[in-house]
Amino acid sequence: MARHAVLIIILAGIAGADETGTPEQALYEAIVADAEVRPVSAPERWFEDTSARHEATLRTIGQYLTSYPGGARRDDVIELELRLRFELGALRSGDFSTMSRRLDALRARPPSRRLEAIVAYWQLVLAGVRAERPAPIDTAVSTLTDHQRAVLNEYVVRFPRSRYAPRLCQLLFTDAIENDDRAALARLTDLLEKNARRHPITIALAARRKLVERVGEPFRLTFTHEADSFDTWRWRGRPVLVVVWAAFHGPARDTAAALRTFQEQHPDTLVLGIAIDADPRQTARAATELELPWKQYNDGLGYGHAFLRTWGIRTIPFVIGIDRAGRLVGTADDPAGALRLATRCLAGARPADAPPTTRPS
């Protein structure tokens, strides 16, 4: 691969800048091509082949940075270099010593503000890998330690326009929900709307914030699916649970099954299913297998479902609970949490007379 990249440089240098671009651009494109994920012919050699491929690409990256230290693609090349060094360290049983030295050198003299943000991000990742607790760079982490919370907050304040800031804000947002910290929710969504207004995470978290802020208030969900319409206000006097799930997702199936058991024990409870399977027939088969007696709404749009977009729902399972009085009790994202939420909805007071403002989905 490295020899292939050198040949491209020589040929490009002979030909000069033509329709294929400059020698620098040709070398950059060779690096990107070498870094692409490729199928392996011998799965048992995957570790060895992947390591060798990464090492070859890193040598080519070294050639680029030596030949074009201030090149137009320098930041892109170094960002790719750091990703490959991290993957190579993981393949080497967690030996990130080479990457650490590279990060230290870049941190001492960052060539650009963008690279300063990239280096700071990867230092966060490595710090998490070395800690006893897993790194806070995974959606499975919902509650952060005080230290993790502090360093992530420091990063998003320092680098609010970094490409990593929305993802880290999402982790902090989830943590703030767990801790019922509405001030943090407001601060994070305001930061994103100022610096990354059109980012999908920004849009989703702003919608989710509205949902969180409605907890304890009269809450009305209405939507229409084909010829069928649904309005939770018509069901005041009964607890209402809306479960977002999918046939292909194990925890979501478990949550739906847990709510089925709860409804059998408390038949006064109304449950509505919103499924995100690509094929509604898959939803129907799973609902039959799980013996789910309630209606399933599936428009075939997956996470693009209007209901999910309206309320900023980006993961499943997700359950919304409304009590007998038509007030939003809260949300849950696992079977145990769904059962606790259902119990709280069941214990709610009887309804008042005045309907709330309709919130269409």
Buried (B, 14 or more C-beta within 10 A) or exposed (E): BBEEBBEBBEEBEEEEEEEEEBBBBBBBBBBBBBBEEEEBEEEEEEEEBBBEBBEBBBBBBEBBBEEBEEBEBBBBBBBBBBBBBBBBBEBEEEEBEEBBEBBEEBBEEBEEEBBBBBBBBBBBBBBBBEEEEEBBBEEEBEEBEEEBBEBBBEBBEEBBEBBBBBBBBBBBBBBBBEEEBBEBBEBBBEBBBEBBEEBEBBBBBBBBBBBBEBBEEBBBBBBEBEEEEBBBBBBBEBBBBBBBBBBBBEBBBBBBBBBBEBBEEBEEBBBBBBBBBBEBEBBBEBBEEBEBEBEBBBBEEEBEBBBBBBBBBBBBBBBBBBBBBBBBBBBBBBBEBBBBBBBBBBEBEEBEEEBBEEBEB
